[in-house]
Every structure is written in structure tokens, then in C-alpha cells.
Amino acid sequence: MVNPDRAIICLIGFIFQGIKERQMLAREANYFADGFFQVYKDARVELFKPPCKKIPPSDDPVTGVQSKDVNISSEPQVSARIFLPRLKIPGRKLPLLLYIHGGGFSMQSAFSPVYHKFCNHVASEADFIVVSVEYGLFPARPIPACYEDSWAVLQWVASHVNGNGHDPWLNDRADFGKVFIGGDSAGGNISHTLAFRVGSIGLPRGVRVVGVVMVHPFFGGTKDDEMWMYMCPTNSGLNDPRMNPGTEDLARLGCERMLIFVAEEDYLTVASKNYYEKLTKSGWKGTVELVENEKEDHCFHLFDLDAEKALEMRHKFVSFLKQDNFNLL
């Protein structure tokens, strides 16, 4: 004779096992982006790396660089960290670099230790004001949030050109005739889009974007194309101009000089070199330089900022920024 209690227990176990199996099926990966994230059939997105640590702004006693955070927009939430180098010549205006961090459009932060330290060093070594952009990340804010947020920060910076903006550091200390845009990886890609918008939309009178620096930038033509299109539901396909800009767009870049870093062992290098070749043939009136980091991989300079090759690379980065100043000597 069957024990009724045992039968009930078995039935409950069967029901829960069925629920568990259905949950597992619902969570099976529907899309996999190698090294970044996976998406389950229930639309849940799992990032492979935890959110990065964030540190507060500070006054660096070694470099003399001060930093602070500013809110650009509350809806959507957009902010930036400003780095102000030690005053060397009273009353002198300083060039400005808008910097955009990397992280596959889904990771990292302007407030992470590595990007805080990098921007601190650049501000000190170049004697530049650095504005580091904190933009929206996938999946909370899919692409094109990164482009729109970064453009909003550049417009906010430009709003200080007449000395009546919201931030006193920019009002009093920034030379808006010497503005640069730079970024690494995803940030390099975003830097291109900003340069295109400067050339096609423009910025207020008196704001001059001199140059753009792209470090190991992402562009179309690699295994990451599908990932970018997944993160950008409104994409226009493989020839989306933000991922794979055409020669007409390249001819309209709103800067005078460009420096592109590529790494020999980085699979993105092929796409970056293709960008360089298209730019040189586009009819763009500026000058571009391509620098290859031999025997190095993607964004190697961020893993140890004080390593010999990282220092060499940052020296080249800073020299590019200071080129106009050298020409005035």
C-alpha cells in the first residue's frame, strides 16, 4: 500500500523539479559576447566582470593635480570628473582634453582607479585640464547612450567659452581655442563620432577642436561587430557610420590633427588600420599619424601605468597634445 505522505512529498518534488527545469531553460544563453556578457532567453543580461571599483576625486600631493566631479544631466544621469593641474604661470589659460574611457561600452568608469590615475598623469604631464566622461553603459543604457552622453559633456564644456558657464575652473582656466578629444577602445570609437559631430553640427564660436587621440579604438570589421549591433538595437547594420564610418563622414571630421595608436597583438588593429587608410584617402584636410605598439595587446598601458612601454606610450600621447605649445616656443 502506498504511503500517502510519501506520495505527496514525491509530487511536490516533481513539481519543484519541473519549475527548476523551466527556469533553467528560460535562462539558457540566447546571445554570447565573448569576454563581455551573455543574454539569457528570459532577457536577463549577465556581465562577465563585476562593476569596477570607484574612487572619489582628490587633491594629489605628488602631482599637484586637483580633481572634482560635476553633474551634467540628471535625466539621463551624466557626469564627469575634472582634473586641474598645479598652477605654474598665474593667469595662464590651459588647453583642455575631453577623455572617454573604454570598456566595451558595458564596463569601466571615469571614476575607476585606473582611469583616475591615467587622467591625473596626463593633466600633470601635459599641463592640461582633463574632463573625463562618465557615460551610460549597456545593458542599463544601451548604445547610443554612450555617444549622446559624451556629446552632452562636450557641449557642456563648450558652454563655458564666454566665461559664464556653471563651472569656475573651466570659466577661469580653460583655453577653448585648444580643445582635444581622446579615448581608448570604446572611448576611441566614441571620440571619432564626436569629431564627426563637431565637423557636421559644430560647437559655439570660439571653441576649436585641435586634435583627436584614439588608443586601440574599436571599429567595424572584427568579431565584435555583432556585439556592437546587439548593444545598439537601433543600428543600421554593418555599415552603421558609428561603427564603420564611410569616407564622406571621415572627410568631415571637425579636428586638425589625429593620432591613432594600434597594438601589434590586438585583433582590433586590422580595423583601426583600415580606418587610417580610409581617412588618408577621404579628402580630410587634417594630418593623421599611426603609431603601432609592437608586441603589445589591447590597452596594455592601463594594466601597469608605470611600466616602461606604458610610459613611452603616454609620453607620445602627451607630446601630441603639447605639439602646438612646442611650436610657439
Protein Blocks (a to p, Z undefined) as FASTA:
>chain_A
ZZfklmmmmmmmmmmmmmmmmmmmmmpcfbdcehiaccdfkopacdfbdcdddddddddf
knopacddddfbfbdcddddddddddfbghiacdddddddeeehpggjfkbmklmmmmmm
mmmmnopacddddddddfklgcfklmmmmmmmmmmmmmmmnopafblklmmmpcfklccd
ddehjlmmmmmmmmmmmmmnopaehiacfbdcdehiacehifklmmmmmmmmmbgbjklm
klmccfklmmmpccfbdcddddfklmklmmmmmmmmmmmmnopabdcdddddehiaehkl
mmomkbmklmmmmmmmmmmmmmmmmmmZZ
